[in-house]
Amino acid sequence: MAEKDGFGAFLVGFLVGGVAGAIVALLYAPASGDETRTVIKDKAIELKDKTVDTLDDSYKKAEKAATDAVSKAQDLIKQAQEKGSEVLKKGQVLLEGEKEAAKPKKASA
């Protein structure tokens, strides 16, 4: 869960930092209006592409984590079933032993 929160914070920081950097660059750049608009357009496209790449990577990581979680859950279920089966067999053996011990002994005549 902490990794998810950390990644979300990273993504927000990445986006905010990109926007802040673009704004500062535009405010201090000695360029005409047309050049500035072109730069804004290019930076917006670049930021969009980076965001899409980051989201794709995030989706792939989330998909892998989900697949790993399902696999681990299946392994745990299998182990629990095996342990339950072992306990059941041991219980049956003990029960049979107790039944034998509880049977009345035949006296020899």
C-alpha positions in Angstrom: 0.0 0.0 0.0 2.9 2.4 0.8 4.3 1.8 -2.7 1.0 2.8 -4.2 0.9 6.0 -2.2 4.5 6.8 -2.9 4.0 6.3 -6.6 0.9 8.5 -6.6 2.9 11.2 -4.9 5.7 10.8 -7.4 3.2 11.1 -10.3 1.6 14.3 -8.9 5.0 15.8 -8.2 6.2 14.9 -11.7 3.2 16.6 -13.3 3.3 19.7 -11.0 7.1 20.0 -11.6 6.7 19.8 -15.3 4.0 22.4 -15.4 5.9 24.7 -13.0 9.1 24.4 -15.1 7.2 25.1 -18.3 5.7 28.3 -16.8 9.0 29.6 -15.5 10.7 28.9 -18.8 8.0 30.8 -20.7 8.0 33.8 -18.3 11.8 34.2 -18.6 12.2 33.3 -22.2 13.0 36.3 -24.5 10.8 35.2 -27.4 8.0 36.7 -29.5 4.3 35.7 -29.0 4.4 33.3 -32.0 7.6 31.6 -30.7 6.2 31.4 -27.2 2.9 29.8 -28.5 5.0 27.3 -30.5 7.1 26.5 -27.4 3.9 26.1 -25.3 2.4 23.8 -27.8 5.6 21.7 -28.1 6.0 21.5 -24.3 2.3 20.6 -23.9 2.8 17.7 -26.4 6.0 16.6 -24.7 4.4 16.7 -21.3 1.4 14.7 -22.6 3.7 12.1 -24.1 5.6 11.8 -20.9 2.4 11.5 -18.9 1.1 8.8 -21.3 4.4 6.9 -21.0 4.3 7.2 -17.2 0.7 6.0 -17.1 1.5 3.1 -19.4 4.3 2.1 -17.1 2.1 2.4 -14.1 -0.6 0.3 -15.7 1.9 -2.4 -16.6 3.4 -2.4 -13.0 -0.1 -2.5 -11.5 -1.1 -5.4 -13.9 2.1 -7.3 -12.9 1.5 -6.7 -9.2 -2.1 -7.9 -9.6 -0.9 -11.0 -11.4 1.7 -11.7 -8.7 -0.9 -11.2 -6.0 -3.3 -13.7 -7.6 -0.5 -16.2 -8.0 0.5 -15.8 -4.4 -3.1 -16.1 -3.2 -3.5 -19.3 -5.3 -0.3 -20.7 -3.7 -1.6 -19.9 -0.2 -4.9 -21.5 -0.9 -3.2 -24.6 -2.2 -1.0 -24.7 0.9 -4.0 -24.2 3.2 -5.9 -27.0 1.5 -2.9 -29.4 1.8 -2.5 -28.5 5.5 -6.2 -29.0 6.0 -6.1 -32.4 4.3 -3.1 -33.4 6.5 -4.9 -32.4 9.7 -8.0 -34.2 8.6 -6.0 -37.4 7.9 -4.3 -37.1 11.3 -7.6 -36.5 13.0 -9.1 -39.6 11.3 -6.1 -41.8 12.4 -6.4 -40.5 16.0 -10.2 -41.1 15.9 -9.7 -44.6 14.7 -7.2 -45.2 17.4 -9.5 -43.9 20.1 -12.4 -46.0 18.7 -10.2 -49.1 19.0 -9.1 -48.2 22.5 -12.7 -47.6 23.6 -14.0 -51.0 22.3 -14.7 -53.4 25.1 -12.1 -56.1 25.4 -13.4 -59.7 25.1 -12.5 -61.7 28.1 -10.9 -65.1 27.6 -12.8 -68.0 29.1 
